[in-house]
Amino acid sequence: MPSLPLLPPPTPSAPTVGIISQHRSGHKEEPDPRAKDQHASAAERSPLEASAEAIHFLNSLGKEELQMLFFSETLAMVSNTGEPQGELTIEVQSGKLKDKFDVVSHYPFVHASCRGFMDKTICGNSVRGYLSWNLRTIEQHSQEFIKFHILPMERKMSLLKEEDRLVMNRSIKEGEEIKTEVTFIPWDSTVGFISEAANLLLLRVMAWRQMVPNNARFLALDTEGKLCYSTYQALGSQTIQVDRQQAEVFIVEQTVHSDQGIPTSCQFYLLSDGHLAKRIQVGSPSYCLITKMPSLREEDEMEPHPVFKKKPLMWEEDMELYSKFLDRKEQLRLSHTRYLQQHPDAQALISDFLLFLLLRQPADVVTFAAEHFGPFAMHRPPSPALRSSNRRSPFRTFHTESS
């Protein structure tokens, strides 16, 4: 994340594809429409694309892997002379986001903020972003400020996915002068784009896997809000001291290759579970350092499911089970006897059926029972006056039931 924790004061940027307006003491200046067309044609001539290695790495990410990297961390900002200058906090958790149909979906939510001093001047910034499970930016809001006594500066930027495009709004306030800019980026052109929020989670993935994809070239935004290339390089492992403990860290260097100026590089010292132990921005008068050793997370090993063999239940040999069986048997016998005593017609009906069954001894017992008990059916149609040669089935049909 090139803009964390400190950035030099921004300079006014050239117009890009979109709408630019400038306000100062009530004055408003409309942009030249030719600038929009010129920039659009330039973008069409040389579109930036992420490498296949970068896209493959992002497509290999999984929901379960990213959820292992949901945690918060705090680092202290220290000057090169050892003086404390502020604090940096990074939090990754599951967030809820509604779409235009009010459907709630769960996405990784990244929130990073820092506040400190630079040459005795209060400064700080913050980033809040929602990402897809392959780190595509759905929504992000960032803010930076430096409270100079003469000319305070504040810079804001928002990224929002709308239909088939990514809308970027930027505003720079220097004193009373405000410059705004709106840029529309086709959604297909953002494949492999890594925002500031996505960069924090991507670094944790690299630390978790202990590898950086070879020849991977991602897309990013420079300090002027222009699309450019971003690369990562593994610098190996190193042992550092954290809270009086020796810790092994995996070093990753990120370089943002801006077309407007010199590349900016930042080195991240990462613990095995993704915690950031140290952050050094090349050329910055300060760095970030972890002060307390966290409890490192480890990947849960899936144990095989236990297999329980079926054992025969020797209930007759179990005195307790056999006693329960006898008690239940006696309860059912008494219940059946009591019911037949209260309903003597049931016993007479069953006895009559058994008597005819034994006398006739039919081959089809089910059909014989249906014919025997058929006259007792409430929905049985009346018998015809003249017998037909086609014998009617004694079973009720669906048509008879519906009628």
C-alpha positions in Angstrom: 0.0 0.0 0.0 2.1 2.9 -1.2 0.1 5.5 0.6 0.5 4.1 4.1 1.6 5.3 6.4 3.0 8.6 5.0 3.0 10.2 1.6 4.6 13.5 0.4 2.2 16.3 -0.2 0.3 15.6 -3.4 0.7 17.7 -6.5 -2.2 18.7 -8.8 -2.8 16.0 -11.4 -3.5 16.3 -15.1 -7.0 15.7 -16.3 -8.0 12.1 -17.0 -11.1 10.5 -18.5 -13.9 12.1 -16.6 -15.1 15.4 -15.3 -12.9 17.9 -13.6 -13.9 21.0 -11.7 -12.0 23.5 -9.7 -13.4 25.8 -6.9 -11.6 28.7 -5.3 -13.4 31.6 -3.6 -16.6 30.8 -5.4 -14.9 30.6 -8.9 -15.7 27.6 -11.0 -13.8 26.5 -14.1 -15.2 24.0 -16.6 -12.8 21.5 -18.1 -11.9 21.5 -21.8 -13.8 18.7 -23.5 -10.9 18.1 -25.8 -8.7 17.0 -22.9 -11.1 14.1 -22.3 -11.0 13.0 -25.9 -7.2 13.2 -26.1 -6.7 11.2 -23.0 -9.3 8.6 -24.0 -7.6 8.1 -27.4 -4.2 7.8 -25.6 -5.7 5.1 -23.3 -7.0 3.2 -26.3 -3.6 3.2 -27.9 -1.8 1.6 -25.0 -4.1 -0.2 -22.5 -2.4 -1.6 -19.5 -3.0 -5.3 -18.8 -2.0 -7.5 -15.9 0.2 -10.5 -16.7 -1.2 -14.0 -16.9 0.8 -15.0 -13.8 -0.8 -12.3 -11.8 -4.3 -13.2 -12.9 -3.7 -16.9 -12.3 -2.5 -16.1 -8.7 -5.6 -14.1 -7.9 -7.9 -16.8 -9.4 -6.2 -19.4 -7.1 -7.4 -17.6 -4.0 -10.1 -19.4 -2.0 -12.6 -18.2 0.6 -11.4 -20.6 3.3 -7.8 -19.4 2.8 -8.7 -15.7 3.0 -10.8 -16.3 6.1 -7.7 -17.6 7.9 -6.2 -14.1 7.3 -9.0 -12.2 9.0 -7.4 -10.5 12.1 -6.3 -7.1 13.4 -2.9 -5.8 14.0 -1.2 -2.6 15.3 2.2 -1.3 14.5 4.1 1.7 15.9 5.5 4.4 13.6 9.0 5.3 14.4 11.4 7.8 12.9 14.9 6.7 11.7 16.3 8.2 14.9 14.0 6.0 17.0 11.5 8.7 18.0 7.8 7.6 18.1 5.7 9.3 15.5 2.3 7.6 15.5 0.4 4.3 15.1 -0.7 2.2 12.2 -3.7 -0.2 12.6 -4.8 -2.8 10.0 -8.0 -4.8 10.3 -9.4 -7.5 7.9 -12.7 -9.0 8.7 -15.9 -10.2 7.1 -18.2 -7.4 6.0 -21.7 -7.1 4.7 -22.6 -5.1 1.6 -25.9 -4.5 -0.1 -26.3 -4.4 -3.9 -28.9 -2.3 -5.8 -31.5 -4.9 -5.1 -30.9 -4.8 -1.4 -29.4 -8.3 -1.4 -26.8 -8.6 1.4 -23.6 -10.4 0.5 -20.5 -11.1 2.6 -17.1 -9.9 1.4 -13.7 -9.3 2.9 -13.6 -5.9 4.5 -10.3 -4.1 5.0 -9.8 -1.0 7.3 -6.4 0.6 7.8 -5.6 3.9 9.4 -2.7 5.8 10.8 -2.2 9.1 12.5 1.0 10.7 13.5 3.5 13.5 13.1 5.8 14.5 10.3 8.2 17.4 11.1 5.9 18.2 14.1 2.9 18.4 11.7 -0.2 16.3 12.3 -0.9 14.0 9.4 -2.7 10.7 8.7 -4.7 8.6 6.3 -7.2 5.8 6.3 -8.5 3.2 3.8 -11.8 1.3 3.9 -12.6 -1.2 1.2 -14.8 -4.2 0.3 -13.2 -6.8 -1.9 -14.4 -9.9 -3.8 -12.9 -13.3 -2.8 -10.3 -12.9 -5.6 -9.4 -9.4 -4.4 -11.3 -7.4 -7.0 -12.3 -4.0 -5.6 -16.0 -3.5 -5.1 -15.9 -0.4 -3.1 -13.0 1.6 -1.4 -12.7 5.0 0.3 -9.4 6.6 1.2 -8.4 9.8 2.8 -5.1 11.6 3.5 -4.4 14.8 5.3 -1.5 17.0 6.4 -2.3 19.9 8.6 0.2 22.5 7.6 -0.2 25.8 9.4 -0.3 27.9 6.2 -1.8 25.5 3.6 -3.4 22.4 5.0 -3.9 19.6 2.5 -6.6 16.9 2.3 -6.9 14.3 -0.4 -9.8 11.9 -0.9 -10.5 9.1 -3.3 -13.3 6.6 -3.7 -13.6 3.6 -6.0 -17.0 2.1 -6.7 -18.1 -0.7 -9.0 -21.1 0.4 -11.1 -22.5 -2.1 -13.6 -19.7 -2.7 -16.1 -17.2 -0.1 -14.9 -15.2 1.2 -11.9 -15.9 4.8 -11.0 -13.1 6.7 -9.4 -13.7 10.0 -7.6 -10.7 12.1 -6.5 -10.6 15.4 -4.7 -7.7 17.4 -3.5 -8.1 20.3 -1.1 -5.2 22.7 -0.6 -6.2 25.6 1.6 -9.5 26.9 0.1 -8.8 25.4 -3.4 -10.6 22.2 -4.2 -10.0 20.1 -7.3 -12.2 17.2 -8.1 -11.9 14.5 -10.8 -14.1 11.6 -11.9 -12.7 8.8 -13.9 -14.5 5.8 -15.5 -12.6 2.6 -15.9 -14.1 -0.3 -17.8 -14.6 -3.3 -15.5 -12.9 -5.6 -17.9 -9.8 -3.4 -17.7 -9.5 -3.9 -13.9 -8.6 -7.6 -14.1 -5.5 -7.9 -12.0 -6.0 -4.5 -10.4 -4.8 -4.3 -6.8 -6.2 -1.4 -4.8 -4.7 -0.2 -1.5 -7.1 -2.4 0.5 -6.5 -5.4 -1.7 -2.7 -5.0 -1.4 -2.9 -5.5 2.4 -4.7 -8.8 2.0 -2.6 -9.9 -0.9 0.6 -9.5 1.2 -0.9 -11.7 3.9 -1.6 -14.4 1.2 2.0 -14.2 0.1 3.2 -14.6 3.6 0.8 -17.4 4.3 2.0 -19.3 1.2 5.6 -18.2 1.7 5.9 -17.4 -2.0 5.5 -14.6 -4.6 4.3 -15.4 -8.1 7.2 -15.3 -10.6 6.9 -12.6 -13.4 3.6 -11.4 -11.9 2.7 -7.9 -13.0 -0.4 -6.4 -11.4 -2.2 -3.1 -12.0 -2.3 -0.4 -9.4 -2.9 3.4 -9.0 0.0 5.8 -8.5 -0.2 8.9 -6.3 -1.8 10.8 -9.2 -4.6 8.3 -9.6 -3.3 6.9 -12.8 -3.3 3.2 -13.7 0.2 1.7 -13.7 2.0 -1.5 -13.1 2.8 -3.0 -9.7 5.3 -5.8 -9.1 6.3 -7.9 -6.1 9.6 -9.5 -5.4 10.6 -12.0 -2.6 13.7 -10.9 -0.8 14.1 -14.1 1.2 13.7 -14.7 4.9 15.4 -13.1 7.9 15.3 -13.4 11.6 14.4 -10.3 13.6 13.8 -9.5 17.2 10.1 -8.8 18.2 9.2 -8.2 21.8 12.4 -9.9 23.0 11.7 -12.9 20.8 13.4 -14.1 17.7 11.0 -14.3 14.8 11.4 -15.6 11.2 10.0 -13.1 8.7 9.3 -13.4 4.9 10.4 -10.2 3.1 8.3 -8.9 0.1 9.2 -5.8 -1.8 6.4 -4.0 -3.8 7.3 -1.5 -6.5 4.7 0.8 -8.1 6.0 1.8 -11.6 4.4 5.2 -12.2 4.5 6.6 -15.7 4.7 10.1 -14.2 7.7 9.8 -12.0 10.3 7.4 -10.5 9.1 4.0 -9.1 8.2 3.8 -5.5 9.2 0.8 -3.4 8.2 -0.6 -0.1 9.4 -3.6 1.9 7.2 -5.7 4.1 8.5 -8.0 6.7 5.8 -10.6 7.2 5.4 -13.3 9.8 4.3 -16.8 8.7 0.6 -16.2 9.3 0.5 -12.9 7.6 1.1 -10.5 10.5 3.1 -7.4 9.4 6.2 -7.2 11.6 8.0 -4.3 9.8 7.3 -1.9 7.0 9.9 0.3 5.3 9.1 2.7 2.5 12.2 3.6 0.5 13.0 7.3 1.0 10.6 7.8 3.9 12.1 9.3 7.2 10.1 6.7 9.3 9.1 3.1 9.3 6.5 0.9 11.0 7.4 -1.8 13.6 5.4 -4.3 15.5 5.9 -4.0 19.3 4.2 -7.1 20.6 4.6 -10.6 19.3 1.2 -12.0 18.2 0.0 -15.5 18.6 0.8 -17.1 15.2 -2.0 -18.9 13.5 -1.5 -22.3 12.0 -3.5 -24.1 9.4 -5.9 -26.6 11.0 -5.1 -30.2 10.1 -8.1 -32.1 9.1 -8.3 -35.3 11.1 -9.9 -38.3 9.5 -13.5 -38.9 10.6 -13.7 -41.7 13.2 -15.2 -45.0 12.0 -17.4 -46.8 14.4 -18.1 -50.4 13.6 -21.6 -51.7 14.2 -21.8 -54.1 17.0 -24.7 -56.5 17.5 -27.0 -55.4 20.4 -27.3 -58.4 22.7 -30.3 -56.9 24.5 -31.6 -60.3 25.7 -28.4 -60.7 27.7 -28.6 -57.2 29.1 -30.7 -57.3 32.3 -31.7 -53.7 32.1 -32.8 -53.8 28.5 -34.5 -57.1 28.9 -36.4 -55.8 31.9 -37.5 -52.8 29.9 -38.6 -55.1 27.1 -40.8 -57.1 29.4 -42.3 -54.0 31.0 -43.1 -52.5 27.5 -44.6 -55.8 26.4 -46.9 -56.0 29.4 -48.0 -52.4 28.8 -48.9 -53.1 25.2 -50.8 -56.3 26.1 -52.8 -54.5 28.8 -53.5 -51.6 26.4 -54.7 -53.9 23.6 -56.9 -55.9 26.0 -58.4 -52.8 27.4 -59.2 -51.4 23.9 -60.9 -54.7 22.8 -62.9 -54.8 26.0 -64.1 -51.3 25.3 -64.9 -52.0 21.6 -66.4 -55.5 21.3 -67.6 -54.7 17.8 -63.9 -54.6 16.7 -63.3 -58.0 18.0 -66.5 -59.3 16.3 -65.5 -57.7 13.0 -62.0 -59.2 13.0 -63.3 -62.6 14.1 -65.9 -62.6 11.2 -63.2 -61.7 8.7 -60.9 -64.5 9.9 -63.7 -67.0 9.8 -64.6 -66.2 6.1 -60.9 -66.1 5.2 -60.3 -69.6 6.6 -63.5 -70.9 5.0 -62.8 -69.5 1.5 -58.9 -69.7 1.6 -58.5 -67.3 -1.3 -55.2 -67.0 -3.2 -55.3 -63.2 -3.1 -55.8 -62.3 0.5 -55.5 -58.5 -0.1 -58.3 -58.5 -2.7 -60.4 -60.7 -0.6 -60.0 -58.3 2.4 -60.9 -55.3 0.2 -64.1 -57.0 -1.0 -65.0 -58.1 2.5 -64.6 -54.6 4.0 -65.7 -52.7 0.9 -69.3 -52.3 2.0 -68.1 -50.5 5.2 -66.4 -47.7 3.1 -68.1 -44.3 3.4 -67.3 -43.1 -0.1 -68.1 -46.4 -1.9 -70.5 -45.9 -4.8 -73.8 -47.8 -4.8 -73.8 -51.2 -6.4 -75.5 -51.3 -9.8 -78.9 -53.0 -10.0 -77.7 -55.4 -12.7 -74.5 -57.1 -12.4 -71.9 -56.5 -15.1 -69.6 -59.0 -16.7 -66.7 -56.7 -16.0 -66.0 -57.1 -12.3 -65.3 -53.8 -10.6 -62.1 -53.4 -8.6 -62.7 -53.4 -4.8 -60.0 -50.7 -4.4 -60.8 -47.0 -4.4 -59.4 -45.0 -7.3 -58.1 -41.4 -7.3 -61.1 -40.3 -9.4 -63.5 -41.8 -6.8 -61.7 -40.0 -4.0 -61.8 -36.6 -5.7 -65.5 -37.0 -6.5 
